[in-house]
């Protein structure tokens, strides 16, 4: 039993199913990844999971968990009982900011840091999932719960604590694998934003752009690899655009068999 249809839930469910387990997923949304992916793509992902034998219970919530002998019994809001050998809950996290608050540090959505990763007390630094930092490319504060941010931010905090004065302008990316599907994403990936999908093969290989106030604020590389830096550059440098400007133009980079290139805005992404 996997509770949650987001980043953690989808990865765990796919891995368990690939190892021959019967998996049931329960989540409050309509589709797996509904908060991240455009609706059509989220529907496609859900259909892939069902084809792989995963039972989906969308629009449902777990309200109780009981232990009966060696079994776990989950009770849903509609009164259903589900017996499971094991339960994984991928339902997000609660920020551990109590120590920071006790030390008098400024906290909002996490521990607030400046461009050098200093907290409101300049002799104390914060990095990783709990740190709220300003990202100039997106023009807003972020708090990112992914590996790339933790590694990059931790290294810079350490350098600055050792005497450097470097600004954290890094735009983190995150990634996942779900059966034969995989993606890397950069920026403000939010299904509520305007999106434009640029497919080489619908729902199987392509690039999804997320637009906000006439600018590209996120890029989802769907089964497209080694293009994260290009995505960062596009988000950082793009001027006002609309979906009508994101026109697909493909060409081979040389006569030999080489990856074709998608020309969305400025030849940014090469399909592998």
N, C-alpha and C positions, 0 to 999 in steps of 0.2 A: 504494500500500500504506500503510495507516494502522495503526500498532501502538498499541493502547490503546483501550478503550471507555468512557473516562471523559469528563470535561469537555472537554479539548482534543481528544481523538480524535473525539468525536462532532461537534463543531463543524467540524473540518477535513474530515471525511468528507462531511458534508452539503454544505459549500461546494464541494468538488471535484465531487461528483455533480451539483450544480445547474449546474455549468459544463461538463457533458457528458463528464466523465471516467469511465472504468470504475474503480471503487473496491473494494478488498478491505480489510476490517477484521479484525484478529486481536487477541483479548484473552483473558485467562485466565478471566474470569467467564462466567456463563451468558447474560447479556443486557447490552445497552448501558445504562450508567447504573445497573448493579446495586448499586453501593454507595450510591447516592443515593435511587433511586425504590423505592416498594413493588414487590413482585415482579410483580403484574399490570400495573402501569404500565410497568415495564422491559420486559416481554414485548411490550407494545403498541408501545413505541418501536422495539424490534428489528424487529417486523413492518413498521413504516412504512419503515425503512431498506431492508428486503428488497424492498418494493413499489417503492421508488425505484431499484432496480437495484444496490444495494450488496450485495456478497457478504460474508457474515459467517462468521468462523471462531471461534466461541466455544470456550472451554475449551482453547485452544491457546497456545503460547508460541514466540517466536522465539529460537533459540539461536545463530544465526550469520548474518552478512551478508557476501557476497562481491561483488566488482566483476568482471564479465566483459565486456570491451569497454565498451560504453556502458550496460550493463544492471546492475541490482542483483538479486542472487539471495539470497532469504531462505530459510533452512532452519529448519523447525519441529521441535519436540521429537519429533513422531511420524514424522519422516523426510521430510516433504513439502518440495519446493522450489518457490518462487513467484518468478517473474521479474517485475520491476516497473521502470517508467521512473523512478519516484521513490518515496522512502520518507519518511514523517513518523512520528516516535516521540513520542507523547504519553503518557509513562510516569512523570510526576512529576518531582521535582527533588531535588537534594542541597543542603542548606543550606550557604551560604558563611559559616561562623562562625569560620574560622581566624584572621582578623584580630582579632575580638573576643576569642577565647581567648588570643591572644598578648598582648593588652592587659590580660588579667586579669579580663575581664568574666564574670559568671555566665551560663552557657548551660545550657539543658536541651533542650527541643524548640524551638530558636531562642535568640535573645538575650533574656534575662529583663528586663522593664521594669516599673516601678511605674505607679501611676495617672497620673503626669505624663509618662510615657514616658522616664523616666530609667533608665539601666542601673545596675548595682551600683556604678559610679563616677558620682556624681551630675552631673558636668560632661560626661558623654557620654550622648547620647540615641540611641534606635533606633526605627525605624518601618518599616512595610511588611511584606512577606512573611516576613522573617526574625525579626520581633519577636514575642515571647511575652508576651501581656498578659492581665490578669484582667478578665473581663467580669461585672459584678454581676448582670445579668439572667439569665445562665445559671449563675452561681455557680461558674465554673471558668476556667482559663487557656485561651486560644485562640491559635492562630497561623493567620492567614487569608491565602490566596494569591489575592486577588481585587482588582479595581480600586477598588471603593468603600472598602475598608479602607486601601489604599495612599494614596489621595487624602486621606481624612479624617484618617488618622493622621499623614501627612506635614505637613499644614497645622497640626495641633495641636502637633506636635513643634517646628515652626518658631516658633509663637507662644510656647510655653513657653521655648524657648531665648532668645527676645527679651524675656523678663521676665514673661510671664503665668504663672499657676499653675492651669491648667485640668485637670480629670480626664477621661481618655478612657473614657467610658462608652458609646461608640457601639457599636451592634450592626450589624455590616456585613451587606450583602446581596450576592448575586451573581446573574447572569442568563445566559441562553444562548438561542440560536435554532437549531432543527434542522428544516429544511424548513418546513412550515407550523406547526410546534409551537414554542412559546416559553415561557419561565418566568422568574420571579424568585423567589428563595428567601432566607429569613432564618433564622438560628439554626443549631442542631445538626442538620443534615439528614443522617440516617443510616438506611439501610434496615433496620438491625438493631433499631431502636426500634419500639415499638407505633405504628401509624399508623391514621388514620381519614380516608377520602377522602370529600369532600363535592362531588359532581359535579352540574353543570348538564347536561353532556353527557359520558357516561362516556369517560374518557381523552382528551377533547378540550378541556374547559373546566371548571375547578373548583379546589378548594382541598384540599390534603392537609395534615393536622395530624400532627405527630410528638410523641408523648407519652413522658415520662420521669418516673418517681416521682410520677405523678398530676398532672403539669403539662404545658402546651404548651411545648415547648422549640424548636420549629421550625415554619415554615409554608412550604409550597411553593405558589406561585401559578401555576397551570398555565393558560396563555393567559388569565390575569386580570391586568390592568395597573393601575398607579397606586394600588396598595394596600399598598405596602411599609411606609409609616408605620403603617398600621393593624395590620400583622403585628407590627411591633416593639412596639407598644403592648400587643397581646395577650400576647406572650411575657413582657414586663416585668411586666404587671399581673395575669395570670391566676392564679387560685387553684387548688386541687386540682380536677381534672376527670377524667372518664373518657369513653371513646368514646360511652357512652350519653347524655352531656350534649350532644354535638355533633350536634344535630338540625337538619336543614335546614328553614328557613322562608323562602319567597321572597314578595316583594310589590313592586309598582310604586311608585316614590316619588312619582309624580304621574300624572294621567290621560294626559299626552302620552307619546310613546315615549321612555322613559328606561331606563337600565340597571336590571334587577331587582337586588335586594339579597339576599345570602345572610346569614341570621341564624344563625351558628354561634358560640355563646357570647353574643355581644352585638352583633349587626349589624355585623360588622367589615368584610366584603368586598363590594364592588359589582362585579358582572360587567360588563365592557365589551361 
